[in-house]
Amino acid sequence: MDKPATKHDPAVRIDDVTPSDSTVLTSRAIWVGTGGDLAVIPGGQSTAVTIKNVPSGCLLPLQVSKVMSTNTTASNIQVWN
């Protein structure tokens, strides 16, 4: 029998993200393909935080509820779950 996934298990799904100030999502990590600023709402919070100058090809171990279009200049973003 399979055991339920925990937050410590590796990601099993990867989805492309179009930054949006309204779309709610879940993540275990975020991949930034092309660097820039990344504005997110961390899981459990309600205020956006901008992470400045994220380099290209960076995997951030973040749980977020939104990747905001406002203040995000990074692109080719994916969420890993």
PLY file of the C-alpha trace (Angstrom):
ply
format ascii 1.0
element vertex 81
property float x
property float y
property float z
element edge 80
property int vertex1
property int vertex2
end_header
0.00 0.00 0.00
1.30 3.49 -0.87
1.84 5.85 2.01
0.51 9.43 1.79
3.01 12.02 0.56
4.60 14.30 3.12
6.27 17.68 2.71
9.63 15.89 2.86
8.96 13.65 -0.16
10.36 14.68 -3.57
8.17 16.45 -6.08
6.06 14.24 -8.32
4.49 16.92 -10.54
5.87 19.97 -12.37
3.63 22.68 -13.81
4.45 25.78 -15.83
3.31 28.99 -14.19
2.03 32.19 -15.73
2.41 34.80 -13.00
-0.99 36.05 -11.85
-2.16 38.22 -8.99
-5.30 36.08 -8.66
-4.44 32.43 -9.46
-4.01 30.29 -6.32
-1.55 27.40 -6.49
0.52 25.11 -4.29
4.20 24.27 -4.46
7.03 22.41 -2.76
9.57 24.36 -4.80
9.76 26.95 -7.58
12.03 26.74 -10.62
13.13 30.02 -12.20
14.37 29.37 -15.73
15.19 32.97 -16.66
16.35 35.12 -13.77
14.89 38.32 -12.42
12.68 39.40 -9.53
10.12 36.90 -8.22
7.07 38.16 -6.31
5.25 35.46 -4.36
2.80 35.02 -1.53
4.40 32.43 0.76
2.12 29.66 2.02
0.34 30.73 5.20
0.82 34.45 4.52
-1.36 37.03 2.79
1.21 39.63 1.74
3.44 39.39 -1.32
7.21 39.27 -0.95
9.59 40.10 -3.80
12.77 38.05 -3.99
15.23 40.24 -5.89
17.69 39.10 -8.55
16.91 35.37 -8.58
19.50 33.83 -10.94
18.58 31.81 -14.02
18.31 28.08 -13.39
17.51 28.43 -9.70
15.34 26.00 -7.70
13.89 27.70 -4.62
12.54 25.42 -1.86
9.43 27.56 -1.27
5.82 26.74 -0.55
3.75 29.53 -2.09
0.09 30.22 -2.74
0.67 32.70 -5.60
3.33 33.78 -8.07
2.38 37.40 -8.60
2.45 39.16 -11.98
3.00 42.47 -10.20
6.75 42.91 -9.56
7.77 39.59 -11.17
10.34 40.03 -13.95
11.65 36.43 -13.91
10.22 34.05 -16.51
10.06 30.37 -17.45
8.75 29.66 -13.95
7.55 26.24 -12.80
6.06 24.96 -9.56
7.16 21.55 -8.32
4.74 19.52 -6.20
0 1
1 2
2 3
3 4
4 5
5 6
6 7
7 8
8 9
9 10
10 11
11 12
12 13
13 14
14 15
15 16
16 17
17 18
18 19
19 20
20 21
21 22
22 23
23 24
24 25
25 26
26 27
27 28
28 29
29 30
30 31
31 32
32 33
33 34
34 35
35 36
36 37
37 38
38 39
39 40
40 41
41 42
42 43
43 44
44 45
45 46
46 47
47 48
48 49
49 50
50 51
51 52
52 53
53 54
54 55
55 56
56 57
57 58
58 59
59 60
60 61
61 62
62 63
63 64
64 65
65 66
66 67
67 68
68 69
69 70
70 71
71 72
72 73
73 74
74 75
75 76
76 77
77 78
78 79
79 80
